[in-house]
Amino acid sequence: YIVEMSDIAVDRSYYSPLADSIAAWQRDYTSGPLTEDEFHQFFEDGFVLKHDLIKRDQLASVISSIEGLVDELAQNLYRADKIQDLHENDDFYKRLTAIEAQFPGACVLLHKNGVLPAAIASLWSNETLISIAQQLLGRDIAGHPVWNLRTKVKKNIIF
């Protein structure tokens, strides 16, 4: 069946609802950034979409930080003769994939870097995100001190 969420429709026939798996986590609704419907949708579907939750300038700062990490990786691989093209003209969404195609494992190197840029760290203190976490999980929440960028790129598949 289809459930309407603002301008997005979720077709639940593609996955089984998660209510049984996470029912033990569900708590009583408390007011906060999530509406009661959004709150219950999280426990039904395992996700909720909240538009404009993070400001565009904060996201732009995060993207810029990741671009810096990717550029540093590209420069290091280039200096080590592991790649021949820095792909400096590729956009944010394609550059790491192009680097990975030249040097399989580049994504793992970026993941193992363990550098937490300040722009990403600022998400940990985003008041609205913290409020949503507290709505869903309770007042006692904490972030794990170990951080890695989890990169996912399209693998090159030849048919």
Wavefront OBJ file of the C-alpha trace (Angstrom):
o trace
v 0.000 0.000 0.000
v 1.067 3.616 -0.514
v 1.467 6.142 2.316
v 1.631 9.837 1.435
v 4.301 11.921 3.215
v 3.995 15.542 2.124
v 5.160 15.340 -1.503
v 6.701 11.843 -1.249
v 4.896 8.528 -1.533
v 6.334 5.418 0.121
v 5.495 2.084 -1.434
v 5.670 -0.361 1.471
v 5.383 -3.363 -0.856
v 9.152 -3.101 -1.447
v 10.081 -3.714 2.178
v 8.407 -5.084 5.220
v 7.460 -2.528 7.851
v 9.950 -2.407 10.677
v 7.417 -1.999 13.457
v 7.968 -5.506 14.828
v 11.757 -5.115 14.859
v 11.869 -1.759 16.602
v 8.665 -1.845 18.631
v 10.720 -2.298 21.792
v 12.385 1.070 21.170
v 9.154 2.997 20.772
v 8.334 5.397 23.525
v 5.442 7.741 24.090
v 5.315 10.729 21.785
v 6.677 13.965 23.220
v 6.461 17.288 21.442
v 9.489 18.361 19.474
v 10.662 18.875 15.897
v 8.880 15.709 14.726
v 5.118 15.817 14.457
v 3.230 12.931 16.006
v 2.682 11.455 12.527
v 6.412 11.711 11.709
v 7.293 10.178 15.063
v 5.025 7.177 14.454
v 6.210 6.877 10.848
v 9.775 6.415 12.120
v 8.727 3.437 14.203
v 6.577 2.037 11.395
v 9.045 2.454 8.517
v 12.405 2.885 10.219
v 12.925 6.327 8.688
v 11.297 9.708 8.416
v 11.962 12.544 5.981
v 12.142 15.995 7.511
v 12.613 18.648 4.856
v 14.857 21.672 5.491
v 16.086 20.239 8.784
v 19.685 21.276 8.146
v 20.345 24.692 6.638
v 21.809 24.792 3.127
v 24.864 26.770 4.239
v 25.689 24.118 6.841
v 25.370 21.371 4.218
v 27.513 23.399 1.802
v 30.171 23.633 4.492
v 30.062 19.851 5.016
v 30.381 19.243 1.270
v 33.308 21.660 1.094
v 35.029 19.798 3.935
v 34.557 16.457 2.198
v 35.836 17.961 -1.055
v 38.967 18.971 0.840
v 39.457 15.419 2.126
v 38.962 13.991 -1.368
v 41.391 16.532 -2.827
v 44.025 15.684 -0.221
v 43.582 11.980 -1.009
v 43.861 12.648 -4.756
v 47.018 14.723 -4.281
v 48.617 12.001 -2.125
v 47.763 9.267 -4.636
v 49.006 11.410 -7.526
v 52.328 12.144 -5.804
v 52.717 8.414 -5.140
v 52.051 7.656 -8.853
v 48.941 5.667 -7.954
v 46.669 7.802 -10.155
v 47.415 9.753 -13.324
v 44.460 12.157 -13.230
v 43.397 14.237 -10.226
v 39.874 14.644 -11.678
v 39.856 18.233 -10.451
v 37.091 19.156 -12.897
v 34.747 16.396 -11.739
v 31.965 17.525 -9.451
v 31.472 16.472 -5.840
v 29.270 13.530 -6.776
v 31.665 12.054 -9.370
v 35.235 12.821 -8.312
v 35.772 10.092 -5.729
v 34.200 7.518 -8.063
v 36.663 8.526 -10.798
v 39.598 8.303 -8.382
v 38.394 4.898 -7.165
v 38.239 3.680 -10.788
v 41.947 4.543 -11.185
v 43.001 3.208 -7.808
v 40.637 0.613 -6.319
v 40.714 1.049 -2.583
v 40.919 4.843 -2.612
v 37.573 4.970 -0.807
v 38.927 2.728 1.924
v 41.884 5.080 2.377
v 39.483 7.992 2.777
v 37.406 5.956 5.222
v 40.478 5.040 7.286
v 41.629 8.676 7.404
v 39.628 9.262 10.582
v 39.671 13.054 10.234
v 36.519 14.745 11.512
v 36.193 18.143 9.809
v 34.759 20.911 11.981
v 31.792 21.350 9.623
v 30.775 17.726 10.121
v 31.439 17.916 13.854
v 29.034 20.863 13.989
v 26.218 18.496 13.006
v 26.731 16.735 16.353
v 25.701 19.934 18.107
v 22.802 20.813 15.798
v 19.992 21.579 18.254
v 17.249 20.233 16.002
v 19.054 16.947 15.315
v 19.690 16.503 19.031
v 16.022 17.227 19.784
v 14.895 14.638 17.233
v 17.297 12.045 18.646
v 15.911 12.751 22.108
v 12.336 12.485 20.847
v 13.081 9.061 19.377
v 15.568 7.661 21.905
v 15.086 9.554 25.153
v 17.042 12.307 26.903
v 20.295 10.372 27.402
v 22.061 10.377 24.036
v 25.715 10.548 23.088
v 27.809 10.418 19.939
v 30.469 7.777 19.458
v 33.965 9.310 19.698
v 35.341 7.327 16.744
v 34.449 8.845 13.413
v 35.040 7.813 9.800
v 33.667 9.050 6.506
v 31.678 6.144 5.060
v 32.201 6.513 1.332
v 30.054 4.626 -1.131
v 30.848 4.793 -4.832
v 29.436 3.054 -7.849
v 31.574 0.065 -8.717
v 32.786 -0.301 -12.282
v 30.955 -3.312 -13.661
v 31.746 -4.634 -17.123
v 29.111 -6.771 -18.816
l 1 2 3 4 5 6 7 8 9 10 11 12 13 14 15 16 17 18 19 20 21 22 23 24 25 26 27 28 29 30 31 32 33 34 35 36 37 38 39 40 41 42 43 44 45 46 47 48 49 50 51 52 53 54 55 56 57 58 59 60 61 62 63 64 65 66 67 68 69 70 71 72 73 74 75 76 77 78 79 80 81 82 83 84 85 86 87 88 89 90 91 92 93 94 95 96 97 98 99 100 101 102 103 104 105 106 107 108 109 110 111 112 113 114 115 116 117 118 119 120 121 122 123 124 125 126 127 128 129 130 131 132 133 134 135 136 137 138 139 140 141 142 143 144 145 146 147 148 149 150 151 152 153 154 155 156 157 158 159
